[in-house]
Amino acid sequence: MALTACGGGGSSEAVTGGQTNPTTPVVKPNQPSNPQPPVTTSQYTGKSAVINTKTNTDGDIVAISTDNINTLKVNGKTFTIGQSGISSGTFSDINQKDLYTVISGTHMTHAKYGFVRDKNAQMEYYFYQGDQTPVANIPKSGVVNYTGRSTYACEKCNGEHIKGTSKFTADFGKKTLTGNISNERANVALNAKISGNTFSGKNSAGTQTEGAFFGKNAEEVSGIYLNNGQAFAGAFGAKK
């Protein structure tokens, strides 16, 4: 931050014939101030599974953040994941020359999740991001059920991205979250421990999941799941 120098205050003095005569300070009328509104930046946070399809190495899960819910910033790249004039209650599925995206629609209010395939770089990103619930607003007890939708892709899916459903039960007293991803090709069980406003875990089959609660009072959950051994991954979103 640059600081500009300011002149000192007080009265000035005039010197006449060796005599110093104090002069009356000139009082300037107050100028109306026009304060500028504070600059605020909404940070939408989440995580992404990053998979290199060229090297076929295991996927990594990394933290992501953006100031625009319709922009995904990951792995040093920026992708537009919300198209003007295009909306869907379920998913927006757009296959372009260089990019293939499957993005959640209006069934989620506080979060956005989905899949981005960068064809040129041969990279895939399964992600979730949004306005996470303040930790202080996470319930201390009680059981809440969430229902929603999901995406799924696998090594044997021939490049197809399969859409399905998702169901979750959060036990805030026990700090556990259990759920199921269901579609025409697979049923994936997910288990996680709740910590603050996020959750993470791995089931007995080696499927890893990461996610968070979204909205002022944990109205929604969204996350990703990944199984490197069985070569599948996806994302999900659900609400009360």
Secondary structure by P-SEA (a helix, b strand, c coil): cbbbbbbbbbbbbbbcccbbbbccccccccccccccccbbbbbbcbbbbbbccccccbbbbbbbbcccccccccccccccccccccccccccccccccbbbbbbcccccccccbbbbcccccbbbbbcccccccccccccbbbbbbbbcbbbbccccccbbbbbbbbbcccccccccccccccccbbbbbbbbbcccccccccccbbbbbccccccccccccbbbbbccccccccccccc
